Amino acid sequence: MTPPDAPHNRWSDLDRPPLNVTALRRGLLRPDALWSELEVVETTGSTNSDLAERARSGFLAEGTVLVAEEQTAGRGRLERSWTAPPRSGLFFSVYLEPGDVPVERWGWVPLLAGVAAATGLAKSAGVDTALKWPNDLLVTVEGEERKAGGILGEFAGDGIVVGLGINVSLRADELPAPTAGSLALAGAVSTDRETLLRAVLRSLEHRYGEWKAADGDASASGLQAAYTAGCATLDRTVRAELPGGNSLVGQAVAIDGDGRLVLSTEGDSSSRCRRATSCTCGGGGRTDVRHPNARTGGGRVRGGYRVTGGCHARRTRIGQPRT
């Protein structure tokens, strides 16, 4: 074991070994599998940008996976930057072509990736993982909710590129913000990145196959229920920051059939529901949701809450993307 006070080499293959691309391909690329190509690069600006450019050129097969040991210009939602030390996490993007699935249902794909990542990490890392709507991955570090990962989807070519960034082995002094966390700091039983990547990609393949077989119907495929069960945003008071600088505070009570967050706010029960502009996968104004109280109380990240709503409340739907 490396002493805690030992110097950390930027490219140490002992503290943070490189990914074994041969082993990953052997475990993931099969004739009957979704994943058709897997590439690992040492460094790049953004795996999402790289795959999107290739998709727009028309020379990208569905199921292509691009993994970077380091991203120098990683992007999150709302154009936020995503940075982490080399080999300290999983930074990768996949290209999917939902094909005949109605395009208005494609907005579920980033949420689908969130469910797949959360369930895959819970199994392989042994860490309770939940979702902050629409697509942040949450873990518990020292009794507080921390963001350990995020997902970004964007149209490209005939499909959608979905990027995932997951903090795996980051130490406390390496975190980019006080609200950030990592699987290691959350007490993961394994931080082997190859194991974690295989688990997430296999979970994503399974979820995507079910959703696509149901013609993108989130209810029929079980995706809506699965997302609801793991969503830490539900059953708590949140603040939605809307396009144009406005904000809305209310109780998060449901995820509807379009992937939108439903808020119950004080007001006339007869008031009409209104919808914000798309929040991910491109578009104009976007919506961000904040959890004012991030302490977990019982020591585990919140999630899987029952939906309730008052009889004299107004329900507002905060828009998930029309891709």
C-alpha positions, 0 to 999 in steps of 0.5 A: 500500500502506498503511504499516505504521505508518499509523492504522487506522480502525475502518471504513476502506474502504481497508484493509478494504473492505466486501463487495459484496453485489450482486456476491456475489448475482450470483455465488452465487444461481442458479436451480439453486444451493443458495443462495437468499438472501444478506444482508450486515449491518453488525453483529449479535450473532451470525449463528447466533442470528439465523438460528436465531431466523428458522428457529424462526419457520418463515419461512426458506428452505433456502440462506439465507446471513447475513453480518456485517461485525462480530459483537459476540457471536459464539459458538464451541464450548463457548460460547466467545466469538469476536471480531475487528475489523470487516471483518477476517474472514468471519463468516457462517451458512447454513441447511440442511434435510437433509430425508429424510437420517436425523437421526442423520447430521446430526451430519456437517454441521458436519464437512462444512462444515469440509472445505468451508471448508478446501478452499475456502480452500486453493484461493482463499487459497493457504494450507495449511489443516487440520482439528482435530477436530471443526471448527477450521480450522488454518493455520501461522504462524511454524512453529506450528499456529494456529486461523484459524477455527471452525464451530458447528452447531445445530438450528433449525426443520426444519434446521440452522444452521451458522456459520463464523468465519474470521480473514482479515486480522487482524494479530498485535496483533489476535489474540484469543489466542496460539493464534490466527492468520489467513490473512494471517499464514499468507502468503495470496496473497489476502485478498479476502473476496468471493473467499474467501466465494464459494470457501467457499460453492461448496465447501460447496454441492458437498460438501453436495450429494454428502452429501445425494445419498448419503442422508447416508452419509459413507462413500458420499459420500466425506465420511469419507475427505475429512475424514480426509485433512485432519484434523491431529488424527490420528496424534498424541497428544491430550488429550480433555477429557470432560464431567464434568471427566475427561480422556483421553490417547491416540493419535488413530487414526481418524474413524469412520462417525459422525464420532467421533474414535477414540483408542487408549489403553494398556490391555487390548485386550478392553476395550469402547469407550465414547463421550462425550456429544455435542460440538456441535450442542447437547446436554448434556456436550461433548468438547474435544480439545487438541493438546499439541504444536502445532509443525508441524516441517516448516513446514506444518500437519499433516494427511492421516495414515495410521491405525494402531493397536497390537494391545494398545491400547484404542480409545475413541470420542469422540462427535461429535454426535447432532443 
